[in-house]
Each structure stands twice: as structure tokens, then as C-alpha cells.
């Protein structure tokens, strides 16, 4: 079990969410909370609040990208084998509808062979209620750890 997943199980979703913000302060801008984290799957939520809104009063596109990278990155981290590392190499996004409420973001890497080295396309979808409002594909490069 990865150290990240072990920490998630030991401290619980709420405290884990806060710890991620301490390790990667940029993610605190959306105040995301983990709902579920396991190999091949991550779900994070964040509230529609003033700090994440655009000039139209809807959730800003970059807040959606931030949640997508958080979900995909942590999911990748708990999915890759020991002795491997990862880094995001790119992201393509589609804005499907205005995000007018609280956001639930799902990274589903269950169909990915995480033992293979190289680029993996991680699909991420963000929802307001049951409505998909955002879709991303994040390219994660997996390699052997140095040393």
C-alpha cells in the first residue's frame, strides 16, 4: 500500500484533505475535501463559494482544473507500484455546462494499467449534482524512481 493511501486510511478523509493542502498549498485555494481515494479512483468535492467564482457568478474554470489535477494526481499516486513515480505532463479540458453549484470531481483510472511505464491518460469529470459540467484528460508520466 502506498504511503499516501496508508495516510488516507489512518487519518480519515477530512484530516487527509487538510494535510494535502499543507503539502501542496495551491490546492487550498478550492478547499477541496476527499470523499473517496483508492487505487484507480479518487473523488473530491468543493463548495461553490465566493473564492472560486468567476465574473458570471459560476465556478471558475481554473478551480475546476485545480480539482481535476488534485483528484487525478492523488489517484495516480495511490495506483502506481512501489518504486515508481509520476508527474503530470499535460491537460486537455472541455467545459460542458456552467458550474452553478457545489462541485464533485471524479478521477477514474480503473481501466489504466498502472504497471506500465510512460504516459497514461487519466479521465476526470466534474459534476454539479448529476450534471457533468467539466471533463478533462490529464497525461500522467509514470517512470521508475531514481536510485
N, C-alpha and C positions, 0 to 999 in steps of 0.2 A: 504494500500500500504506500502511495506517495506521502511525503511529509505534509503536503498541502491537504490531502484528503484526511490524513490522520488528525491534523489540527482541526479541520471542519467537524469531525466526529467528536473530538474531545471537548471543544468549547461551545459547540452549537452554532446554528446559523446566524443568530443575532450578533454574538461576540465575534464570530469569524468575519462578518461583514465589516465590523469596526477595525479589526486587525488588518484586513486587506487595504483599507484606507490609510492606515499608518505605514504600511509597506509601500504603497503606491498612492501618494497623496492626491494625484489628479482625479482619481475615481471618487473622492469625497465630494466633488462638485455636484454629483447627481444624488448623493445619499442613498445609494442602492442597498438593497437587502437581499441576501441569498435566500431562496426558497428551497432549492434542492441542488446538490452537487454530487455527482457520481461519475465514474468513467463513462465517457460518451454522452454526457448530458449535464447541462447547467441551466438553472433558471434564476433570474434576478428580477426584482421589481423596484421601481422608484415612483414616487408620488409626483403628480403634476403640482408644482408649486412655483412661485414667482422666479426663483433662481434658475429654473430650467426652461423658461418660456421665451419665445421669440416676440417680435413686434405685433404678431397677429393674435397673441394670447394662447398659442398652441405650443406643445413641447418642441423645443428647438432640435433641428436636425443633428447637431453635434452631440447633444445629450443622448440621442438615440444611438449614434455611433459609439459613444463612450460606453453605454450599457452593452452594446454588441461586443465590443472588444473585451470588456470585463468578463462577460459570460463565456465567450469563446476562449479567452486566454486561460481562465481557471479550469475550464473543462479540458482543454488541451493538456494543461499541467498535470491533472489527475489521471489522464488517459494514457500518456506515453510511458513506455517501460523505464525501469530504473536504468541509469547510465545514459539517458538521452536528455536533450534539452530542446527548447523551441524558441522561436521568435516570429512575430508577425511580419509578413513581407508586403502585404497589400490588402486593400479592402475595396470591394465594389458594393454600392448600395442602391436601393430603389426605395423611393418614398411612395407608398401605396395609398395613403389617406392621411388627413390631418390627425395628429395625435392630440385629442381633445380631453384626455383624462389620464389617470394613473397608467403606467406602462409596465407590462410584463414581457421580459425578453428571454427567449429560449435559444440556446445553442445546442444543436443535436448532431453529435458526431458519432452516433451509434453505428453508422454504416461505413465508417473510416477504419482502415487497417492501420492502427497506431504503431504497429511494429515496423512498418515500412519507413525508411528514411526519405527525406525530400519534402516537397510541398504537398500540403493537404488543404483542400478547400472545405472550410467549416461553414455550414449554413446556419444562419441566425435569423430569427423572425421576432419582431416586437409586436405586441398586441395592446389594444385598449379594449378591455372586455374580451369579447371573442373576435373582434375586428382586427385583422392584420393591417398594421399601419406602416411597416418598415420591413425590408428584407435586405440582408447583407450576405456576402460571401467573403470570408476572411481567409487569406492564404497564410497558413502556418508552416514554417520551415522547421522540420524536425531533423536533428543530427545527433551524432554520438557526442557525449560530453568529453571535453578535453581532459586528458590525464587519466 
